[in-house]
Amino acid sequence: MNKCYFSSQLLNFYVKVCYAFTAMVICLCLLSQHAIAQGKFSIQGKITDEKKQPLPGVSVSEAGTKTGVVTNVDGVFKLEVSNANATLHIAFLGYDSKEVPVGGQHTLSISLSPQLRQLNDVVITGYGKTSKKNVIGSISSLNAGEFTQGVIGSPAMLLQGKVPGLTITKSGNPNQTPTVILRGPSTLRSGAQEPFYVIDGVPGAPIDMVPPDDIATIDVLKDGASTAIYGARAANGVIMVTTRRPKTDQLRIAYNAYAGIEKVAKRLEVLTGDELRKYLADNGQVLAPANNDTIPGTQNLVNTDWQKEVQRTGVSQNHNLSLMGGSKATTYGFSVNYFDNPGIIKGSALNRLGIRANVGQRAFNDRLRLDFSVFNTSTKQDNVPDAVLYNMLNYLPTVAVTRPDGSFTEDFAGNVRGSSNPVALIANNKDQTKSSKFLATGLAEVKILPGLTYTASLTTQKEQYNRNVYYNSLSTLAKGNGGKANRVSWMNTRNIIESYFNYDKTFGKHNIKVLAGYSWQEDRSGDGFGVTTQGFASDALTWNNLALSNPPAGTIVFDNSGQTTLTTLRLISYYGRVNYQYADKYYFQASLRNDGSSAFGKNNRWGYFPAASLGWRLSQESFLKTVRALDDLKLRVSYGISGNSLGFDPLTAQLQYSTVGRYYDNGQLINAIAPVQNANPDLKWERTAMFNTGIDFSILKGRLSGAIDYYDKQTSDLIWNYPVSTTQYITTTLLANVGKVSNKGVEVVINADVIRSKNFTWRTSINASHNTNKISSLANDRFTLKDIPTAILGGKGQSGNWSQKVLEGQPIGTFTLFHYLGKDKDGVSTYQKADGTVTTSPSTADLMVAGNAQPKITYGWNNTFLYKGFDLSIFMRGVAGNKILNATLAAINTPTDAKMTNIAKYTLRESYNDKNSFLISDRFLESGSYLRMENLTLGYTIKTKSPYISALRVYGNVTNVFTITNYTGIDPEIDLGGLTPGIDVRNYYPKTRSFIFGVNATF
């Protein structure tokens, strides 16, 4: 247990040892250096493709040296080599490399052949990389040209619809973090379903630090054998992000920018003022005079469109400027990114400035490589209250936005209108978060012996957050408080040491690779404080200068959330991996990671995470080598175990105390402190075991390729708060490992070059996945739990009802609803009771299982067309087989309240006397299937003879072009994360449609 902790003295000693070792290697390398002076020989030449078209940007270097150039726009190069018998190394992305002897010639003509792109692509794995043909795990890889485009605030959105098995959902809110789930939900803990991100080898780095334009490739590790090298943090999959890096002997300046116009893609249809008046009149009702305004100076009645009043056309912009270059020994890169995304709801916005820099140095004949990189982002987020999203639908359209004196139309008492003015909610409430994130990594890589490399890296990460909220004196969210302010500030820091050896040796037909490493990590989180106060003489200063408040006694509240609870978490790991390859056709890989975490109980702080996989390239066998159409055929099988410790800190398994109320003592009001959480020394991380088998293929010289995978993902030791007896424990619940969940599925991806001619190319890629999720168990012989009620959505008369349950044998997101039977003779909605009879007053005992939110199929289809200088991309994606609970529609389907709140056009079919029409039932459970044209991009690459511009492309883009669905809500892309997926519950930020114009320029 004690080896989980690492003192600062031991850390300093370890760092000194690393430095001393590196210095020793440097000295040895210096002693071995010698200079060789030779005469120079000038050559020039032209490089073309297989169709004799010039290839610009081809790397031409003298083999065995760092002397090199790149071809210009005409494919021409000039180079001085050491002698007339030198050999040139020719390399260009997408083409086979070539070694060309100079042979005393001063002029050369060289033609390159397209390579089998899919087989030679580099795939990033944990602590290493390999070519795709040698991968024996389930890994999906995308390069920058394949990313989803649009107004992208989070790099995770680049993958939406492009990776089979990866489900990403997000509304139109610029500040919402997308929900990312890989191969189905496998935990009961909200916020613990996210994959583990690794950025340029840094484990656990924040994904939103990296501007999308700075990303070169993303590799998604899906099966247990691929993810197990990251042990206790990899149960939800691993996403490896590789940023753009400078190349030797190349100076590259790039500017990428776009401006985008965003509009609401769809509105929810509610009644206009005139339609509401007519509906009431048809039912013998009239509005109260206070709810039936006329336009001042006229007799015309008011028709306020509240959705229009709070929404706007957003103009987004993104600018990315990068500089990359290098000499024989030194490379450098710098980029700055500015992103501005005002939301389509007034008052919401995201603004971010990011800077990235890296410097690399090679020395001693490339035996030593040093690299230093820095990321820094500053972000400002403006949010509006969730109440705006609901009140823009149900606030009466028959009243004006403001009164004649300029004040907002409002009903502070709540007697006339049962809701709040949405425009006033935006104007009277401010919520702003400013954050700064810093990440710095230093790396040293030393080639100790042929094939043996040692790598050491030190990373420090710092996140600072400041959230400020102010409800002014007119806010309905803080009635009678005279202005209410909340300020919270906290900081998180992380330090990581990675130290590992890689050995790569080929002898005859055998190749062996060995990895052995050690990792140390310390997270210090929640270093901050927060306070809420009220009673301001003026709203002018908002949340500034809290000392000017005049709070009544006992109303000052100090923040006691996890954000401001100081914890220190340490993680120590030992890991190893062996790869064996024979004759380029038989593959074996085994890995083992030993993780220790201070977050868990003292009896379970260490765990082992093994994995193994096998691969067989049948295409290399003699009986298939004669099949000319077959490029590659590979069978894969793997099994691995990984863990989930996301969201845990050292207090998770400990006995905790907190305030539980206040009491009087000698005339003073004192906070009472009592135990609120039992200790559990046996608590450990959730474990996911995954079996995966797959097949990869490529035929017709790469024109058709793809992969098919089947997986069986079993997660055990699910963590949940279980009821316990207070005769054995202090409090009534215990956080314990009990449950099990199963995910089984199939994934398919097909890539094809349908047409590949001189002037026209059509490439298509389609992926689809099917997943079956099921709760296998919630109880054992020690802990009993029948089910977990979730999704208590509230609403008039429904505060105790739940709309979903976690049930054994059912998937996460199973709906439990009243069964709607239609209307009775009086037009009142009726429902089925548990005994089968009919009732107009259902209770919780009558809730029935009514489908689930998990999609049966998710899919994506991308098409790229190239014609001369034009490029056209069409991307479509969708889901099928899932259900959405339209609780928003239910909430505004209230005919009996039509004199106080607006109603949906759907309600026009209702009887005015239907007192039950709003009850959440399977009447509002709708199909969530949809097909969306997500992206349409048309670009043109301008040919330029300028020596200063190597490439120039302009493009136009439309996102969310159209959606085909039967769902009647605002949009069918409802959040699928957490324990309450698939619920549209009065707070959906509308999805946007964006129109973008952009430019990509390289100098």
N, C-alpha and C positions, 0 to 999 in steps of 0.2 A: 504494500500500500504506500509506503513512504517514497517509493521511487516515482510517484506521481508529481512530487514537488521538487522544484529546481531553485536553489537559492541564487541571489544575484552574484555572490562570490563564485559559485560554480559556473554560472553563465559567463562571467568575465574570464574565468580560467579557460573555458572551452573556446571562446573567441580568440584568446591569445594563442592557444594551441593551433587553431586554424590558420592564423596569420603566420605563426612560426613555420608551420608545414609548407604554406604557400611560398614563403620567403626562401626556404631551403630548396624547393623545386626550381624557383627562379635562378638561384645561384648555380644549380646543376646545369640548367639550360644555358646560362651565360658561358659556362666553361666549355660547352660543346659547340658554341657558335664559331663559324668561320665564313669568311666572305670569298665569293668567287667572281672575278671580273672577267667578262667576255666581250667580244666585239658585238656591235649592233648590226641588224639586217632589216631593211625597210620593206614592207609589203603593203599591198592594198587589195581589196576584193569586194565582191558583191554577194550577198546571201539572199536566196529566194526560197519560196515554198515549192511543193511538188507541182504546182501549176505555173511556175516561173514568175510568180508575183513577188516583188521585193518585200522583205521582212524587216521592219524597223525595230530597234530595241533589242536585237540579238546580242548576247554577251560573247565576245571574242577575246580569248586570253591565251597566253603561252602556257602550255601544259607544264605543271611543276613550279610555276611562278605566280606572282600576283600582278603581273603586267597584263593589262587588258583594256578594251574599249567596248562600246556598243555601237551598233549600226545606226545610221541616220534614217530619215524618212524614206530614202531610196534604197535602203538595204546596204549601203556602202560603208566600208570601214577602212581605216588606215592605222597601221601598228608597226612599232619597232620591236623585233624579237632579238634574242641573244645571239643567234647565228643562223646561217642559211639552212641548217638541218633541223631546226626546231620543229615542234609539233604544236598545232593550234587546237585549243579546246573550244568547241562551238556549243552553246547552250541557249535554249529559248523555251519558255513555258509553252507546253502543249506539243512540243516537237521532240523527236529523239535527239539526244546529244551526239556529237560527232567529234572524232579525233582526225585532224587533217595534217599530214606531213607537209611542210613548206617545200622541201625538195629543191631549194635554190630558186624558186619562182618568186618574182616580184608582184605578180598579179594572179589572183585566184577567183574562180567562180564556184560557189558552193551551194548545194541544194539540200534542204532539210525535209525530212518526212514526218508527217503527223504521228505522234505516239498514241498508244492506246491509253487515253487520258485517265480512264477510271482505274486502270491497274497500276499506274505509276504515280498517282496522287499520293502526297505525303499525308499520313494520318497521325495526329498527335495522341499519344497514350499517356498514362500516368508515368512521369519521370522518364519519358523517352518518346521516340517516334519511329514509324516504319512506313513502308509503302503499302498501298491498299491491297495489293495481291498477297501480302504476307499476313494480313489481319485475320485472326481466327476468333475474334469476338464480334459481338453485334455492335457496330459503330457506324453512325451516320455522319457524313462529313459534307460541309457546305463551304464554298469559297464566296468571296465578296460579290461576284457576279450572279450568285444564285439566291441572295437574300431577298426577303420580302421588302418592298419599298413603300415609301409614304412618309408621313410626318411621324417619325419614330422617336419617342422619348426614352424608351428602354431598349437596349440591345436584344433582350429576350424576344421582342416582337419581330426581329429579323427572321426568326425560325418558324413563325406561325404558318401552319399548313404545309411546311416543307419537310418535316421529319416524321415518318410513320411512328405512331405510338406516343408522340409528344403533343399534348393538348394545351393550348394557350388561349386564354380568354381575357378580354379587357373591354370596358365600356369606352365612351368618348371622353372620359375625365382625364385631362392631361397629367394629373397628379396621382392617378391610381396606378399601383404596381400590378402588372399583369399576373394572373394566376397561371403557374406552369406546373403541369403534372405529367410525369413520364410513366407509361405502362400502368395506369390506374392508381387510385388512392390506396395507400397502404398504412395509414395511421389514423387514429382518432383525434389527434391533437391538431387544432386549427393553427395554421402558420408553420406546420412542420412537414409540408408536402413538397417543398421546393427542392429542385436538384441542387447539387453541390457544384459551385462554380470555381474554376481554376483559370486564372488569367496570367498568361505568360509564365506558367509554372508556379504562380503564387496561389496556394490553396485558400479558399474561402474569401477571396477578394470580392468587393461589391461590384456586381455586373454593371450598374448604372454609372460607374466611373468612366467607362470606355465609350467614347463617341463612336457611333456606327461606322463613320467614314474611316476610322483608324483600325478597323478589324479586317484582318486578312482571311482568316478561316475560323470556323467553329466546328468542333468535333463533339458529338453527343455519344457518350459511353452508356450503353443501355443494359447489357447483360451483367450478371453477377461476376463473371470472370474478369471483365474489363474494369468494373468499378471497385472490386474488392481491395485493390491496392491502396485505396483511400479509406478502407476500413469502416470505422464507426460513423462516418459522415456521408456514406455513399449509397444508402439504401434507396434513395429517390433518384438515382442516376447521377452522372457527372457530366458537366458541360465544360469543355476545354476551349477557351478563347485565346487565339493567337493574334497579336496585333501586327501591323505592318512594320517591317524592319528594313533599314537601309542595306544596300548591297555595295560590295567593294567596287571602287573605281566607277562610281556612278553618282551624279548630282541630279536630284529630282525635286522639283518644286511643283506642288499640286494644289489647286484651289477647286473645291467642290462646294457648290452653294445651290440653294433653292428657296423659292418663296411659294407659299401655299395658301390658298383660300379654303377655309373649312366652313361647312354649313351643316345644319341638322339634316340627317338622312331621312328621318321619318318622325312624324308627330303622332301623339295619341289623340284620337278624335274625341273631343268633349263638346258639349253644347255651347253655341254662341248665346249671347244675352237674349236675343229675340227668340231663339229656339227654346231656351229655358222658360221664358215667359209664356210661350205658346203651350209648352208641355204642362205647365201649372194651370193655365186657363182651361185646357182640355180636361183637366181633372178637378175643376172647380176650386182652384187654389189661386192665391195672389201673394205677391211678395210684400214684405213689410216696407213702408216708405223709405226706411234707412237703407234698404237693400235694392232700391230701384232708382238709380241716379239718372238725371238728364244732363246733356251737355250744356254747360253754362251759356246763357244767352239764347238758348233754343229750346224747342220742345222735343228734340230728338233724344231718344233713349240711348243709354250707354251700352256699347258692346265691346267690352275689354277682352282682348286676346292675351291672356296672361303668359302663355308659352312664348308668344312673340315679344312681350314686354321684358322677359328675363333672358331671352336668347339673343345672340348676335352672330354676325359673320366674323369668324376669327381669321386673322392674317398671321400665319406662322412663317418663320424664317430660320434657316440653318446655314452657317458658314464654317467651313473647315479649311484651314491653310496649313500645309505641311511642307517641311524641308527635310530631305534625306540625302545623305552623301557619305563618301568615305574614300580613304586612300588605301594603300596596300595593307596597312596595319590598323587603321583607325576608322570607325564608322560612327556616324552621329545622326540623330533624328530629332525633330522638334515639330510639334503640331499644336495648334490652338483651335478650339471649337466654340462657337457661340450658337446656342439654340434657344429660340423664343417661341412658345406655344400658348397664346392666350386661348382659354377655353371658350366654347360656344355658349356657356352660361356666364353672364356678366359677373365679374368679380373673381372668377377663377382663372389661374394662369400658372405656367411653368416657365422659368427662366434659368438657364444654366450656362456657365462659362467653364470650360475645361482646358487644361494645359497638360501636355505630355512631352517628356524629353527622355532621350536615352543616348548613352555613349558606350561604344564598345572598343576594346583594344586587344589586339593580338600581338604576341611577342614570342621570341625564341623559336622561330620557325614554326609558328602556330601551335607550340606546345602549351602555351598559356593563353587563355581567353578571359578577359575581364569585361564585365557588363554592369552598367548602372542605369537604372530607369526610375523615373518619377512621374506620378500621376497626381493631379490636383484638380478638384472640381468645386465650384461654388454654385449653390442652387437656391433659388427663391421660389416658394410655392404659395400661391394664394388660393384659399379654399372658401367655399360658401357652405352654409348649413345644409344638411340633408333635407331639412324641412322645405327648402326652396323647391326641390324636385317634386315633392308631393303637392305643395300648395299651388304650384303653377297649373295643376290639373283640377284641383277642387275648389279654388277660391272663386267666389261668385263673379261671373262675367257681367253682371248687371250693375256693378259699382265701378266708379272711376278709380284710377291709380291714386290720385290725390284729391284733397278737398279744395275748395276755393281759396283757402288761406295758405295753400302750399303744403300742408301737412299730409301725411299718408293716410289713406282710408284704412282705418283699423278698428277692431272691436276688442278693446283691452279686457273687457269683462267676459267676453266669450258667450254672451247671451243671444246676440243677433246672428253672428257668423261664427261657425265653429272651427275657424282656421285663421291663419295669419297671411297678411299681404305679402306675396313673394318678392315684390320689388322692394318693399320695406325691409324684408329679411336680409337682402343683399346690402342695402344702404346702411342699416343700423348695426350690422355685425361684421366684424373683421377677424379673419383667421389666417395668420401668416407664419410660415416656417422657413427659416434660413438654415442651411446646412453647408458644411465645408468638409470635404473628404480628401485625405492626403495618403498616398501610398508610395513608398520608396523601397527599392530592392537593389542590393548589391550582390553580384554573382562572380565567382571565380571557378574556372574549369581548367583542370590541369591534366595533360596527357602524360601519365607517369611512365608507362611502358606501352609498346605497341598493343593496341586493343584495350588498354586499361585507362579509364578516365575517372578522375575524382572531381565532384562538383560540390561546392558549398555556397549557400545563399543565405543572406540575412535580410529580413523584411520587417519594416515597421509601418503601421497603419494607424491613422487617427481620424476619428469622425466627431465633429462638433455640431450639435443641433440646438437651435433656439426657436421655440414656438411661442407665439404671442397671440392672444385672443382677447378681443374686447367687444362686449355687448353694451351698446350705449344706453342712455337713460330712456330712450323710446323703444327699445327692443322688447318684443313680446317673449323672447327667450329668457329674459331676466326682469320680469315685471316687478316694479317697486324697489329695485335694487339701486337705483340712482347711478347706473353705470357699473359694469362688472368686468374686472380684468383678471386674466390668467397668464402668468409667464412661467415657462419651464425651460431650463437649460441643462443639457447633459452632454457628456463626452465619453466616447468609447475608444480604447486603444488596444492594439494587438501587435505582438512581436513574435516572429516566426524564424526558426533556424531549420534549414533543410541541409542535410549532409549525406551524400550517397556516392557509391562507386558503380560504374558501369564497365562491364568487360564484354568485348565482342571479338570472337575468334572464329575464323573459317579454316578448316583443314580438310582438303579433299571435297567430298560431297556433304560434309558436316558443317553446320554453323551453330554456335552456342552463344547465347547472350545471358549475362548474369547481372542482376541488380541487387544491391544491398545498401540499406540506408537507415538513417535515424532522423526523427523530426521532433522538434520541441516548439510548443506554442503556449503563449500566455495572453489571455484576454482580460482586460480590466474594463468593466462596463458599468454604466449607470452612475458615473461620477458627476453628480449635479444636484439640482434642487428645483423646486417649483412652489409657487404661492398663488392663491386666489384671494382677491379682496374686492370691495365694492364701496359705493357711496362717494362718488366724485362730484365736486362742485361744478365741473365743466367736462364736456366730452372732447374738448379740443386736443388734449394730450393723449387720448386713447390709452394704450397700455404703458405709456411712458410715465416715469416718476410716480410709482405706486405710493410713495409717502404722502401724496396729496389726497389719498382716499380717507374716508371717515366710516369705517365699517362698524356696525353694531357689535357688541361684545359676543365673542364666540363664532363670528362669521368668517374670520380669516382661516383659510384651509391651506395646509401645506401638502404638496404632492407626495403621495405614498405609493406611486406606481412602480413597476419594474424599471421604467426609464431612469428613475432617480434612486434606485436601490443599488448601492455599490457592491459589486462582486468581483472576484478574481478567479478565473477558470484556467486550469492548466491541462494541457494535453501532451502526452509523450508517446511516441510511436517508434516501433522497430519494424522494418519491412524488408521483404526480399522477393525476388522473382527470377525464374529460370525459363528461358526460351530455347528450344532445340528445333533445328530444321535439318532435314535430310533430303538431299537431291532436289531441293526446291519443290517438293511435293508432299512431304510428311512433316507435320508441325505439332509441337507440344509446348504448352505453357503451364506453369504452376506458380502460384504466389501465396504469400502468407504475410499478414500484418498483425502485429500485436499492439493494441491501443490501450492506453491508460488515461482515464479522465477523472478529475476531481469533482465532477458534477454528480456522480452516482454514489450509491451506498457504499460504506466501507468494505462490505463483503463482495462487491462486484465492480470494482473500479478497473479491472483489466479484462480484456477479451481478445480472442483470436478470431481472425477472419480469413479463412482459406479459400482458394479458388484453383480450378484446373480447367484446361480446354484442349481440344484436339482439332486438327485440321488436315484435310486430305485434298490436294489439288489433283483431281482426276484427269484434268487436261494434260498433265505432265506424264501420264502413263502411256506406255507404248501403244496400247489398244485404242487410244483416243488422239494421239499426236497426228495421226494421218487424216483426221477430220479437219479439213482446211477451214471450214466455217467457224469452228470452235476456237475462241481465243483463250478462254479461261472457264473452268468449272471447279468449284471448291465446295466441299462439305465441311460444316463446322458443328461442334457440339461443346457445350461448356456447362459448368456448375460452379457457383460461387456464393459466398455468404458475406453480407455487409450489414452495417448497423445504421441506426438513426438516433442521433443525439441532438438534433436541431432543436433549439429553444431551451436547452437546459443550462442551468448555472449551479454553482456549488450549494445553493440554498434549496435545491429541488428535493433532495432526500433528507433534509435536516428538520429538526423540530423548530418551528417558527412562531414568533410572537408578533402581535400587532395590536393596534388600538381597536377596541370593540365597543366603544361608547364613551360617555362622560359621566362623572359623578361629582357631587358636592362634598367638599371637605373643608370645614371651618370657613364656610362662605365662599370658597373658591371652586371653580369648575375645573376638574382634573380629568385628563384622558385616562381611561381604563385600558390596561394592557393585559392580554391573556393569550394562551396558545391558540393558534389558528391552523396549524398544520402538524400532523404527526410525522415523526421521523421514520424512515424506512431504510435500514442498513442493507437490505437486499435489492434495492432498486437498481436496475441496469437498463442499458439501451435496448431498443427494439431491434430484432434481428430479422433480416430478409434473406431467404435462401431462394436462388433462382436457377432453374434449369433452362437452357436455351439451345435450340438446334436450328441450323440455317443452311442455306445454299446460296452461293454467289455465282453468277454466270456472266459471260461476255461472248458475243458472237459477231461475225461479219465485220471483223476489224474494229470492234468497239461500237458499231452502229446500233447494237441492241445489247443492253446489259441490265442487270437488276439483282435483287436479293429477296429471299423469302425467309422469314423467321417465325418460329413458334416458341413461346416461352410459358413457363409455369413458375409464378412468383408467389411464394408463401412467406408471409410475415407473421412472426410469433412474438410473444412477450409485449403485446400492445399495452400501452400505459394509459390508465384511467383512474379517476378517483372512485374507489369502491366504498360502499357503506360498511362500517365496522362497529362493533360493540364498544361503548364507552367503559365497559368493565375491564377491557383489555387495552384500550387506547384512550388518549386524552380527548381527542376530537372525534367527530362522527364519521369521518372519511379518511381513507388512506390511499396515497398514490402508489399503485402497484402494477406489476407486469402480469397480465392474465390473458388477454384476448388474442385471437388469431384472425387474419384476413387473407383471402386468396384472390389473385389476379391471374387469369390465363388468357392468352391471346395470340393472334396471328398478325404479322406485318408483311406488307408487300410493297416493293418499289420497282418500277420499270423505267429505264431511260432509253430513249431512241433518237437517233439521227434519221428522221423520216426521209428528208431530202438533203443531200450534200453535194451541191454542184458548184461551178465556178462562181456564179453570181448570186445564187440563192441557197439558203440553208434553213431547214426547219428542224428544230430540236424540241422534243417533248419529254416530259417526266411526270409520272403519275404515282402517287403513293396512297395506300389505304391501310387501315388497321382496325382490328376488332378486339375488344377486351371484355371479359366477363369478370365482374367484381362480386365478391360475396364475403360476408362476415361468417367465418367458420365457427368462432366461439367467442363468448363474452364472459364465461364463468369457468371455474375449476372447483376442485374439492375444498378449497379454502375460501374463495370469494364467490359470491352469488350475485348475479345481475341479470335480470330478465331481458331488459332492453334499455335504451338510452333515448328518452324523449328529447327532440331538438326542434328548432324552428318554431318557437312560440312567438307568432307574428303580431299578436295583439289585434287591436281594432275594436270597434264598438261591440261590447258583449262577448269578446273572445279572448280575454286576457289569460285564461287558464288553458286554452287549447294549444296543442302542438300539431304541426303540419307534416313533420317527418319524424321517423324513429330509426335508430340503429337496432336492427333485429338480426338474430342468428339466422343464417340461410338466405338473407336478403342483402342486396348491395347497399353501400353507403349512399344516402340520398333517396331512401325509400319513402314515398309519400304515404301519410296516414290522414285520410280526409273523410268528411261526411259524404255519403253516397246520395247524390241529388236524384229525386224521383219525378220532378216536374211540379206543376201548380195544383193546388186544390181548387174547389169550386169558387173560393173567394179571391183567387189569384195569388195566394201565398205559397211560397216555395216549401216543398216537403222533402223529407229525407228519410232514409231507411234506418231503423233502429237495429241494434245488435241482434235482437230476436226475430228480425225480418218484418216487423210491423212498420207502419208509416207514422211519422210524427212531424210536427212543425216546430218542435222544441228539442233538437238533438242535444246530447251531452257528450262528454269525452269518452264515455263507454261505447259510443256509437261510431267512433273513428275506425276506418277500415283501410287496409293496404290497397293502394291505388296506382301502382306503377312506380318508376324511379327516374332519377335525373341523369343516369349514366348513359351516354350514347353507345349504341351498338357498333356504329361504324363512324370513323373520321377519315377524311380523304382530302387530297390536294392534287391539282392538275396544273402544270405550268407548261406554256408553249412559248418558244422564242423563234422569231423569224428574222433572218438577216438577208438584206438585199442591197448589194453594193454598200453605200454608206449608211443605209437605214437599218434600224433595229426596232422590232416590235415585240413586246412581251405581254402575254395575257395569262393571268394567274387566277384560278378558281379554287375554292375550297368549301368544305361543308361537313355537316354531321347528319346522322340519321339514327332513329330509334330511341331518342330520349324524350323526356317529358319536362315541361316548364309549368310551374304553378304561377299563374297570372294573378297574384295577390293585389297588384295595383289596380287591375280592373275590378276585382271584387270590392275593393275599398271605395271606389267611386261609383259603384252600382247601388246607389242608395236613394231610391225614389222618395221615400218618406222624409228624407232630409233635404229635398231639392229646394226648399225655401231658405236654407242656410248655407248649403255648399253646392257646387256644380256637380253634374253627373255626366257619365259617358253617353255617347250616342247609342251605344249598345243598350242603354237603359230605356230607350224609347219603347222597346218591346215589353217592358215590365209593367205590371199593374202598380199604380201609385200606392196601393194598400199593402204591397209586399214588404212586410217587416223583416223578412229573412233573406232578401235577395243578396245581401252583402256577405253572408256567411261563407267562409272559405270552404269550398267543397270540390269534389271532382268535376263539377260543372266548369270550374276555371282551370282545370288541368288540361293543358294543350300540348300538341305535338311540337317538339323543339327542333325538328328536322329543318335544314335549310341548305340551299346552294347559293353561294355568294361569288360574284365576280369581284374578287378582292383588289385586283390591280390591273391597270391597263397603262402601259408605258410605250411611248413612241419617241425614239431618239434618232439623231443624225450626227454622224462623225464627219467633221469638216476637214477636208484635206488641206493642209497648209504647207507652203514651202519655206515658211519662216524658220530661221535657224534657232529662234528662241522659243517656239511652241512646238512640242513634239506630238501633242494630241489635244484635240478640242472637240467636245461633244455637247450638244444641247438636247434637251429632252422635255417632254410634257408627260404628266402622270395624273391619272385619276384613281383614287382608292375608294373602295366600297361603291363600285359602279352600280350594281343592283343586287338585290337579294330575293330569291324565290323561296317563300315559306308560307305556311298556313297560320303561323303564330300571329295573334292579333295585337300583341304588345308592341312597344317601341322597337325592339330588336331581339332576335332569338339568341344572340350571343350573350347568354347569362353566365355569371360566374359559376364555375364547376369546382371550386376549391372548398376546403373545410368540411364541416359536417352538415352544412345546409346548402348543397349545390342546387342549381336549377330553380331558384326562387326569385321572381320579379316582385320586389316588396316595397313599392312606393318610394324608392330612392335610386332609381336607375338613371344615371347620367346619359343623355341621348348619344347614340353612336353618330359619328360625323361622316360626311363625304368631303373629300379634299381634292382640290385641283392644284397641281404643282407645276411650276416651270423651273427647270434647273440647268446648271452648266457644270461640266467636268473639264478642267483644263490642266494639262501637264506641261511644264516648262523644262 
